[in-house]
Amino acid sequence: MFTGIITATGKVKRVAFAAAKPRGGSAALRGSCAVRVGKPAGWKLAKGESVAVDGVCSTVARYGRNHFEVEYMPETLAKTTASRFAKGDVVNLERSLRFGARLGGHLVQGHVDTTGTVCSVRRQGSSRIITIALPRRYGKFIARKGAICVNGVALTVVRAMKGRFSVALIPYTLRRTNAGLLKKGSAVNVEVDVFARYLAQLLENAYAKKK
């Protein structure tokens, strides 16, 4: 479980795909842990620890002094932007939430629902309004002023429209995450509010029983 409050960014150092299979293989990502939060030396990671990488809940498989490796299965590659990671990409990083810690954003599972595409980036003073398109079937989970997670960043929905939504990014978020690099056409990971997801399922089940 995460909060959507990004504590660091890292650069992708290497992407290695497994031998080709009929439906694709798995990928391994190595991200730099030169994190500028807390102790300047960086994080002390352990094998099996969960880290959100651009919003994707990832398990640390291996690590070194200045890097760690995570592995992705074909399902993750098909539903997230992990398949597009390339050397030099800047990714958002967040370690898992500790019990009793302050919850600064909203509850984020790291279970990406779908990928979206940035439709527009509009400046509003020192902030930016970003509009993102996504499959219409996810629209029922998105509401004005509701919670949404984009590339692991907990955000508030400014507008909810058919097949798209917009969010506002303040200067602090633009500086401390890779959101400042987003442009028209950028692919992003989108995780809807976990409570909206379950509420929609409960309502659908209740409606089905009445039929």
Residue frames as qw, qx, qy, qz and C-alpha x, y, z in Angstrom:
[[0.000, 0.889, 0.459, 0.000, 0.00, 0.00, 0.00],
 [0.435, 0.108, 0.031, 0.893, 1.20, 3.51, -0.87],
 [0.019, -0.686, -0.419, 0.594, 0.07, 7.12, -0.44],
 [0.471, 0.739, 0.354, 0.326, 0.82, 8.67, -3.82],
 [0.160, -0.966, 0.168, 0.113, 3.28, 11.09, -2.23],
 [0.832, 0.428, -0.169, 0.311, 6.42, 10.72, -4.33],
 [0.582, -0.767, 0.127, 0.239, 9.56, 10.85, -2.22],
 [0.340, -0.535, 0.560, 0.534, 12.12, 10.53, -5.01],
 [0.769, 0.584, -0.073, -0.252, 12.67, 10.07, -8.70],
 [0.605, -0.393, 0.614, 0.321, 15.19, 7.77, -10.34],
 [0.435, 0.588, -0.454, -0.509, 16.58, 7.15, -13.77],
 [0.972, 0.129, 0.174, -0.095, 16.14, 3.88, -15.62],
 [0.230, -0.682, 0.632, 0.288, 19.58, 2.37, -16.14],
 [0.045, 0.217, -0.916, -0.335, 18.74, -0.78, -18.01],
 [0.770, 0.158, 0.221, -0.577, 15.77, -2.61, -19.52],
 [0.049, 0.307, -0.920, -0.239, 16.21, -6.25, -20.42],
 [0.806, 0.068, -0.013, -0.588, 13.44, -8.34, -21.94],
 [0.641, -0.195, 0.742, -0.019, 13.40, -12.12, -21.60],
 [0.154, -0.059, 0.833, 0.528, 13.53, -14.40, -24.64],
 [0.453, 0.051, -0.251, -0.854, 10.61, -13.82, -26.97],
 [0.249, 0.200, 0.924, -0.210, 7.45, -15.79, -26.24],
 [0.100, 0.499, 0.746, 0.429, 4.14, -15.98, -28.14],
 [0.185, -0.878, -0.403, -0.181, 2.57, -13.32, -25.88],
 [0.072, 0.840, -0.276, 0.462, 5.72, -11.52, -24.82],
 [0.673, -0.021, -0.598, 0.435, 8.15, -12.04, -21.97],
 [0.461, -0.815, -0.272, 0.221, 8.93, -10.31, -18.71],
 [0.378, 0.744, -0.148, 0.531, 11.08, -7.25, -18.24],
 [0.648, -0.472, -0.315, 0.507, 13.56, -6.17, -15.61],
 [0.124, 0.899, 0.041, 0.418, 14.12, -2.54, -14.68],
 [0.643, -0.239, -0.311, 0.658, 17.08, -1.10, -12.84],
 [0.021, -0.909, -0.197, -0.366, 16.45, 2.31, -11.31],
 [0.374, 0.376, -0.430, 0.731, 18.91, 4.63, -9.60],
 [0.526, -0.683, -0.495, 0.107, 18.45, 5.10, -5.85],
 [0.353, 0.072, -0.173, 0.917, 20.29, 8.43, -5.65],
 [0.219, -0.743, -0.598, -0.204, 17.33, 9.75, -3.72],
 [0.178, 0.357, -0.222, 0.890, 17.32, 13.30, -2.44],
 [0.596, -0.594, -0.125, -0.526, 15.14, 12.73, 0.63],
 [0.867, -0.498, 0.004, 0.007, 16.02, 11.78, 4.17],
 [0.625, -0.522, 0.412, 0.409, 19.60, 10.53, 4.33],
 [0.355, 0.753, -0.348, -0.431, 21.55, 11.78, 1.28],
 [0.200, -0.352, 0.895, 0.188, 23.17, 8.34, 0.99],
 [0.500, 0.041, -0.625, -0.599, 19.85, 6.93, -0.21],
 [0.834, -0.250, 0.009, -0.491, 17.43, 4.18, 0.72],
 [0.154, -0.331, 0.924, -0.109, 18.31, 0.94, 2.47],
 [0.761, 0.103, -0.255, -0.588, 16.29, -1.60, 0.55],
 [0.475, -0.224, 0.839, -0.143, 15.65, -5.29, 1.21],
 [0.171, 0.019, -0.860, -0.481, 14.84, -8.10, -1.20],
 [0.140, -0.471, -0.870, -0.023, 11.10, -8.56, -1.45],
 [0.017, -0.494, -0.336, 0.801, 10.33, -4.98, -0.46],
 [0.351, 0.708, 0.583, 0.189, 7.61, -3.18, -2.41],
 [0.166, -0.415, 0.101, 0.889, 8.42, 0.02, -4.28],
 [0.493, 0.742, 0.421, -0.168, 6.02, 1.93, -6.53],
 [0.366, -0.217, 0.465, 0.776, 7.73, 2.70, -9.85],
 [0.206, -0.017, -0.386, -0.899, 5.65, 5.23, -11.79],
 [0.647, -0.095, 0.143, -0.743, 2.69, 3.94, -9.81],
 [0.833, 0.098, -0.508, -0.196, 3.34, 0.25, -10.48],
 [0.708, -0.573, 0.370, -0.183, 3.70, -1.83, -7.31],
 [0.697, 0.512, -0.497, 0.076, 7.05, -3.55, -7.85],
 [0.870, -0.485, 0.069, 0.062, 9.03, -6.08, -5.81],
 [0.020, 0.825, -0.563, -0.050, 12.73, -5.55, -5.25],
 [0.986, 0.121, -0.114, 0.002, 14.44, -8.62, -6.69],
 [0.775, -0.017, -0.103, 0.623, 18.04, -7.46, -6.44],
 [0.049, -0.996, -0.031, -0.070, 19.84, -4.33, -5.34],
 [0.720, 0.174, -0.179, 0.648, 23.29, -2.79, -5.19],
 [0.347, -0.324, -0.270, 0.838, 24.89, 0.31, -3.76],
 [0.141, 0.365, -0.023, -0.920, 23.13, 2.65, -6.17],
 [0.473, 0.073, -0.547, -0.687, 20.53, 0.57, -7.96],
 [0.521, 0.025, 0.770, -0.367, 17.74, -1.94, -7.50],
 [0.213, 0.073, -0.785, -0.578, 16.02, -4.34, -9.87],
 [0.592, 0.187, 0.522, -0.585, 12.37, -5.26, -10.21],
 [0.099, 0.000, 0.895, 0.434, 10.71, -7.75, -12.54],
 [0.534, 0.266, 0.135, -0.791, 7.46, -7.48, -14.47],
 [0.476, 0.189, 0.857, 0.062, 5.26, -10.25, -15.83],
 [0.125, 0.255, 0.644, 0.710, 3.50, -10.02, -19.24],
 [0.143, -0.755, -0.638, -0.037, 0.22, -8.97, -17.55],
 [0.292, -0.753, -0.124, 0.576, 1.91, -5.92, -16.02],
 [0.283, -0.209, 0.468, 0.811, 3.65, -5.07, -19.28],
 [0.072, 0.451, 0.738, 0.498, 0.32, -5.21, -21.12],
 [0.216, -0.811, -0.538, -0.080, -1.56, -2.96, -18.69],
 [0.359, -0.838, -0.031, 0.410, 1.04, -0.37, -17.67],
 [0.386, 0.891, -0.236, -0.027, 3.75, 1.79, -19.21],
 [0.644, -0.546, 0.510, 0.163, 6.44, -0.59, -17.90],
 [0.804, 0.278, 0.437, 0.290, 6.82, -2.05, -21.38],
 [0.408, 0.851, 0.090, 0.317, 7.87, 1.41, -22.62],
 [0.498, -0.813, 0.196, 0.230, 10.54, 2.08, -20.00],
 [0.754, 0.544, -0.101, 0.354, 13.82, 2.98, -21.65],
 [0.671, -0.198, -0.190, 0.689, 17.29, 3.80, -20.42],
 [0.199, 0.142, -0.006, 0.970, 17.41, 7.38, -19.18],
 [0.358, -0.617, -0.486, -0.505, 13.70, 7.65, -18.38],
 [0.070, -0.259, 0.544, -0.795, 12.87, 9.45, -15.15],
 [0.525, -0.387, -0.717, -0.245, 10.46, 7.45, -12.99],
 [0.432, -0.606, 0.203, -0.637, 8.60, 8.32, -9.79],
 [0.530, 0.044, -0.809, 0.252, 9.55, 6.25, -6.74],
 [0.509, -0.527, 0.219, -0.645, 7.71, 5.64, -3.48],
 [0.186, 0.134, -0.939, 0.255, 8.38, 3.07, -0.78],
 [0.438, -0.466, -0.728, -0.245, 5.45, 1.22, 0.78],
 [0.361, -0.666, 0.064, -0.650, 3.45, 2.84, 3.56],
 [0.298, 0.086, -0.827, 0.468, 4.40, 1.93, 7.11],
 [0.422, -0.627, -0.646, -0.108, 1.62, 1.19, 9.58],
 [0.413, -0.735, -0.324, 0.430, 0.94, 4.25, 11.70],
 [0.382, -0.075, 0.213, 0.896, 2.72, 6.63, 9.32],
 [0.241, 0.551, 0.179, -0.779, 1.13, 9.92, 8.23],
 [0.487, 0.442, 0.697, 0.285, -1.11, 9.53, 5.18],
 [0.081, -0.470, 0.075, 0.875, -0.42, 12.62, 3.12],
 [0.232, 0.105, -0.587, -0.768, -2.12, 11.67, -0.14],
 [0.812, -0.049, 0.101, -0.573, -4.74, 8.94, -0.48],
 [0.712, -0.214, 0.669, -0.005, -4.61, 5.15, -0.30],
 [0.557, 0.602, -0.446, -0.359, -2.91, 3.81, -3.42],
 [0.936, -0.133, 0.319, -0.064, -2.47, 0.10, -4.10],
 [0.137, -0.568, 0.686, 0.434, -0.01, 0.30, -6.95],
 [0.484, 0.271, 0.822, 0.129, -2.42, -1.82, -9.00],
 [0.103, 0.303, -0.308, -0.896, -2.63, 0.22, -12.19],
 [0.598, 0.432, 0.560, -0.376, -6.09, 0.04, -13.79],
 [0.671, 0.632, 0.333, 0.201, -5.19, 1.30, -17.23],
 [0.441, -0.167, 0.170, 0.865, -2.89, 3.59, -19.17],
 [0.241, 0.874, 0.349, -0.238, -3.96, 7.02, -20.32],
 [0.566, 0.314, 0.246, 0.721, -2.69, 9.50, -22.88],
 [0.148, -0.552, -0.192, 0.798, -2.01, 13.17, -22.19],
 [0.386, 0.721, 0.529, 0.227, -4.31, 15.24, -24.42],
 [0.193, 0.827, 0.019, 0.527, -3.10, 18.67, -23.42],
 [0.576, -0.348, -0.345, 0.654, -0.85, 20.54, -21.02],
 [0.052, 0.832, 0.235, 0.500, -2.00, 24.07, -20.20],
 [0.389, 0.055, -0.430, 0.813, -0.08, 26.54, -18.07],
 [0.331, -0.819, -0.374, -0.284, -1.99, 28.34, -15.36],
 [0.311, -0.898, 0.285, -0.124, 0.44, 30.72, -13.73],
 [0.007, -0.600, 0.798, -0.054, 3.23, 28.58, -12.31],
 [0.618, -0.002, 0.748, -0.242, 0.98, 25.52, -12.27],
 [0.222, 0.186, -0.738, -0.610, -0.23, 23.27, -15.09],
 [0.744, 0.154, 0.366, -0.537, -3.58, 21.77, -15.98],
 [0.031, 0.282, -0.894, -0.346, -3.14, 18.37, -17.61],
 [0.789, 0.162, 0.111, -0.582, -5.95, 16.58, -19.43],
 [0.147, -0.295, 0.937, 0.115, -5.69, 12.82, -19.82],
 [0.751, 0.120, -0.287, -0.582, -7.74, 10.51, -22.05],
 [0.210, -0.221, 0.938, -0.162, -8.48, 6.95, -20.97],
 [0.190, -0.228, -0.890, -0.346, -10.87, 4.13, -21.93],
 [0.404, -0.393, -0.114, -0.818, -14.46, 5.26, -21.29],
 [0.739, -0.348, -0.566, -0.108, -15.29, 2.23, -19.15],
 [0.529, -0.160, -0.499, 0.668, -13.18, 3.77, -16.37],
 [0.060, -0.451, -0.077, -0.887, -15.16, 7.00, -16.36],
 [0.633, -0.584, -0.394, -0.320, -17.60, 5.67, -13.74],
 [0.746, -0.352, -0.341, 0.451, -14.75, 5.64, -11.20],
 [0.392, 0.058, -0.043, 0.917, -13.78, 9.28, -11.72],
 [0.123, -0.857, -0.498, -0.038, -15.56, 12.24, -10.15],
 [0.171, 0.764, -0.096, 0.615, -14.85, 15.96, -9.87],
 [0.292, -0.710, 0.429, -0.476, -12.75, 16.61, -6.74],
 [0.974, -0.202, 0.058, -0.086, -12.28, 12.86, -6.37],
 [0.457, -0.634, 0.577, 0.237, -8.96, 11.06, -5.95],
 [0.864, 0.500, -0.059, -0.002, -6.90, 9.77, -8.87],
 [0.604, -0.568, 0.431, 0.356, -3.35, 8.47, -9.17],
 [0.678, 0.731, -0.076, -0.007, -1.25, 9.30, -12.24],
 [0.626, 0.503, -0.472, 0.363, 2.21, 7.72, -12.54],
 [0.620, -0.210, -0.596, 0.464, 2.07, 7.10, -8.82],
 [0.077, 0.112, -0.225, 0.965, 1.22, 10.71, -7.92],
 [0.030, -0.590, -0.764, 0.259, -1.89, 11.23, -5.78],
 [0.020, 0.075, 0.212, 0.974, -3.95, 13.98, -7.41],
 [0.305, 0.476, 0.593, -0.574, -7.39, 15.56, -7.25],
 [0.328, 0.446, 0.689, 0.468, -9.67, 15.51, -10.29],
 [0.035, 0.271, 0.036, -0.961, -10.42, 19.04, -11.53],
 [0.626, 0.284, -0.106, -0.719, -12.85, 18.02, -14.26],
 [0.452, 0.012, 0.891, 0.040, -14.40, 14.67, -15.18],
 [0.516, 0.453, -0.223, -0.693, -15.52, 14.35, -18.79],
 [0.947, 0.205, 0.176, -0.175, -16.47, 11.51, -21.12],
 [0.900, 0.318, -0.032, 0.295, -13.33, 9.56, -21.82],
 [0.490, 0.429, -0.269, 0.709, -11.02, 12.03, -20.10],
 [0.492, -0.806, -0.291, 0.156, -10.27, 13.97, -16.94],
 [0.348, 0.719, -0.220, 0.560, -8.05, 16.85, -15.91],
 [0.703, -0.538, -0.280, 0.372, -5.78, 17.44, -12.91],
 [0.075, 0.956, -0.149, 0.240, -3.90, 20.48, -11.63],
 [0.845, -0.060, -0.220, 0.483, -0.19, 20.23, -10.82],
 [0.256, -0.963, 0.041, 0.081, 1.40, 22.73, -8.47],
 [0.329, 0.807, -0.476, 0.117, 5.05, 23.83, -8.88],
 [0.453, -0.524, 0.694, -0.197, 6.22, 21.57, -6.03],
 [0.854, 0.140, 0.491, -0.102, 4.80, 18.47, -7.76],
 [0.679, 0.730, -0.077, 0.014, 6.24, 19.54, -11.11],
 [0.094, 0.795, -0.577, 0.164, 9.70, 19.86, -9.55],
 [0.422, -0.434, 0.754, -0.257, 9.70, 16.73, -7.40],
 [0.749, 0.181, 0.631, -0.090, 8.15, 14.22, -9.81],
 [0.330, -0.018, 0.663, 0.672, 8.33, 13.43, -13.51],
 [0.270, 0.746, 0.588, -0.158, 5.00, 15.23, -14.03],
 [0.013, 0.814, -0.134, -0.565, 6.95, 18.26, -15.25],
 [0.179, -0.308, 0.761, 0.542, 8.15, 16.16, -18.20],
 [0.435, 0.450, 0.778, -0.049, 4.66, 15.23, -19.41],
 [0.145, 0.344, -0.317, -0.872, 3.60, 16.54, -22.79],
 [0.752, 0.315, 0.035, -0.579, 0.86, 15.92, -25.32],
 [0.779, 0.347, -0.494, -0.170, 0.98, 12.25, -26.32],
 [0.013, 0.432, -0.820, 0.375, 2.75, 11.03, -23.17],
 [0.711, -0.252, -0.620, -0.215, 1.51, 7.67, -21.86],
 [0.194, -0.456, 0.560, -0.664, 0.75, 7.53, -18.12],
 [0.320, -0.194, -0.918, 0.129, -0.33, 4.92, -15.59],
 [0.415, -0.375, -0.001, -0.829, -3.74, 5.57, -14.06],
 [0.276, -0.211, -0.901, 0.258, -5.10, 4.04, -10.85],
 [0.363, -0.589, -0.303, -0.655, -8.62, 5.01, -9.87],
 [0.349, -0.462, 0.493, -0.650, -9.70, 5.54, -6.27],
 [0.181, 0.042, -0.979, 0.079, -9.87, 2.14, -4.58],
 [0.264, 0.297, 0.672, -0.624, -13.10, 3.06, -2.76],
 [0.526, 0.436, -0.133, -0.718, -14.78, 4.11, -6.02],
 [0.358, 0.270, -0.847, -0.287, -13.74, 0.79, -7.56],
 [0.067, -0.123, -0.955, 0.262, -15.33, -1.29, -4.81],
 [0.342, 0.382, 0.410, -0.755, -18.43, 0.91, -4.53],
 [0.504, 0.374, -0.409, -0.663, -19.08, 0.54, -8.26],
 [0.313, 0.107, -0.938, -0.105, -18.74, -3.24, -7.95],
 [0.100, 0.232, 0.810, -0.530, -21.15, -3.37, -5.00],
 [0.437, 0.425, 0.139, -0.780, -23.73, -1.29, -6.86],
 [0.468, 0.314, -0.653, -0.505, -23.40, -3.41, -9.98],
 [0.180, -0.019, -0.976, 0.122, -23.87, -6.59, -7.94],
 [0.232, 0.332, 0.620, -0.672, -26.90, -5.13, -6.16],
 [0.486, 0.418, -0.166, -0.750, -28.46, -4.07, -9.48],
 [0.372, 0.216, -0.846, -0.315, -27.83, -7.51, -10.99],
 [0.002, 0.143, 0.929, -0.340, -29.67, -9.20, -8.08],
 [0.363, 0.407, 0.367, -0.753, -32.75, -7.01, -8.66],
 [0.407, 0.338, -0.515, -0.674, -33.06, -8.01, -12.31]]
